[in-house]
Amino acid sequence: MMASIIKLFTERKYYILGIIILVAGWQAMAMASHPLIVASPHSTITAFFDMLNSGELGKSLVITLKRQLMGLALGVVAGTLLGVLGGLKNSLDSMIMPAINAVLATPNVIFVVIAMVWFGQGSTQVIFVTALLVTPIMYLNSVKGIHSIDRQLLQMAAVYRVPWRVRMTKLYLPGLLNGFIAGFSLSVASSLRITIMAELLGAQNGIGNAIFITRSYLETDKLFAWTITLIMLVAIMETLVFNPLHKYTKKWQA
């Protein structure tokens, strides 16, 4: 056990050192300012466990994750399907790109306001905005994945009349998988931020609404506690989702 800890520290000593410096700087800022401006690490941890024990953290987290996963699923499916079609047909790609560029060029808050007008406050507008903003990410990466396939191999497969099933498993899927994994990894992290932003402006519960309340009542310690919670959530996603996906991709392509 001790040997494993020493090995981990040796491999990631600079990363751990960076965390220590970050926390030390945070503490220095808290000591040099007012608690209403910068909450200290101690008060942040205390607020975190208070929210955990009261059930506020768990309740808001479940609501937000449900909305995120639903919006993410819709955006991933829509973006991937459109991306495959656009990657295979340049004419379709040219027709779809103006809409993709329009979504990417428009500030996210505009879509939140529009969704509030259409759907009112609540889960529907949050899911809609999340799906809408995830779709371009998946589309662009799916198209890139299709275009990364060697055209000479595709021509050879057509000349030698390679069965469609073989072409799909040996040519199209590996190329699409690379783009899909890249797009999905980015979409998961982005969808969480988008969901919270939409909740902040147009929902009556969830993490975004909880953050809005902490700002209104100047509960800076809880605001920092929610920030730490989101950082830990992204770290957990990276450990449980992103890393296994990348390992699976490398194994599948080997």
PyMOL commands that set and color helices and strands:
alter all, ss='L'
color gray80, all
select helices_A, chain A and resi 2-11+13-32+41-54+56-88+90-105+108-119+123-147+151-159+164-202+206-216+220-253
alter helices_A, ss='H'
color red, helices_A
deselect
rebuild
show_as cartoon
